[in-house]
Amino acid sequence: MKLIWSKITKTDFESFKPENKWEFYLWYCDKGTNFVKIIPPLQKWDDLKKEAAENKGEEIPKLIKELPIFYLCFLIVFPHRFNSSGIRWIDSELRKMLEQ
């Protein structure tokens, strides 16, 4: 990572949170908040591990969380709703299913 980190950190991560939770299911939503995350050039390893371990998927509606596999199907039709938090959430849910 040390060799490519400077190139990776020059990328900003953008996301959009609809004003109302139900608008998550819309293809296009013009009311909401844009978020931009600028990656700092240097971060502590513990901070990176903490961020990578976050798996709550707080932006995912409750209805989708009731049937995690649906989220994968949803992303096929709504790829613009794809984000790292959601992927970490579905990963943790699939791991739980496999452990049962």
C-alpha positions in Angstrom: 0.0 0.0 0.0 2.9 2.4 0.7 3.8 2.4 -3.0 0.4 3.4 -4.2 -1.1 5.2 -1.2 -0.4 8.7 -2.6 -2.3 7.9 -5.8 -5.3 6.4 -3.9 -5.5 9.4 -1.5 -5.9 11.8 -4.4 -9.4 10.5 -4.8 -12.4 12.0 -3.1 -15.4 9.8 -2.1 -18.8 11.3 -2.8 -22.2 10.1 -1.6 -25.7 11.3 -1.6 -28.3 10.9 1.2 -31.9 11.5 0.1 -33.9 13.9 2.2 -36.5 11.2 3.1 -35.5 7.6 3.7 -38.2 6.3 1.3 -36.5 8.2 -1.5 -33.6 5.7 -1.3 -35.9 3.5 -3.6 -36.2 6.1 -6.3 -34.0 6.1 -9.3 -33.6 9.8 -9.2 -33.9 12.1 -6.2 -33.2 15.8 -6.3 -33.7 16.6 -2.6 -31.0 15.5 -0.2 -27.4 16.1 0.9 -24.2 15.5 -1.0 -21.3 14.4 1.1 -17.6 14.6 0.0 -14.9 12.7 2.0 -11.4 13.9 1.3 -8.9 11.2 2.3 -6.1 12.7 4.4 -2.7 11.9 3.0 -1.6 10.3 6.3 -3.8 8.4 8.7 -3.1 6.2 11.7 -3.4 2.5 11.1 -5.9 2.1 14.0 -8.2 4.8 12.5 -8.2 3.0 9.1 -9.0 -0.4 10.8 -11.8 1.2 12.7 -13.3 2.7 9.6 -13.0 -0.6 7.7 -14.7 -2.5 10.6 -17.8 -0.3 10.5 -20.6 -2.4 9.2 -23.9 -0.9 10.4 -24.9 0.4 6.9 -26.9 3.2 8.5 -28.0 4.7 5.2 -29.7 1.4 4.2 -33.5 1.4 4.8 -34.9 -0.9 7.4 -37.0 -2.8 4.8 -33.8 -3.8 2.9 -32.1 -4.9 6.1 -34.9 -7.4 6.8 -33.8 -9.4 3.7 -30.1 -8.8 3.1 -30.0 -10.8 -0.1 -32.4 -8.3 -1.6 -29.8 -5.6 -1.2 -27.6 -7.3 -3.8 -30.5 -7.5 -6.2 -31.4 -3.9 -5.5 -27.8 -2.8 -6.4 -28.1 -4.5 -9.8 -31.0 -2.2 -10.7 -29.8 0.8 -8.6 -26.0 0.7 -9.0 -25.7 4.4 -8.0 -26.8 3.4 -4.4 -23.6 1.3 -4.1 -21.3 2.6 -1.4 -18.6 1.2 0.9 -20.7 1.3 4.0 -23.4 -0.8 2.4 -20.9 -3.3 1.0 -19.3 -3.7 4.5 -22.9 -4.2 5.9 -23.8 -6.9 3.3 -20.5 -8.6 3.9 -21.1 -8.9 7.6 -24.7 -10.1 7.0 -23.5 -12.8 4.5 -20.8 -14.0 7.0 -23.5 -14.4 9.7 -25.6 -16.5 7.3 -22.7 -18.7 6.5 -21.8 -19.2 10.1 -25.3 -20.6 10.9 
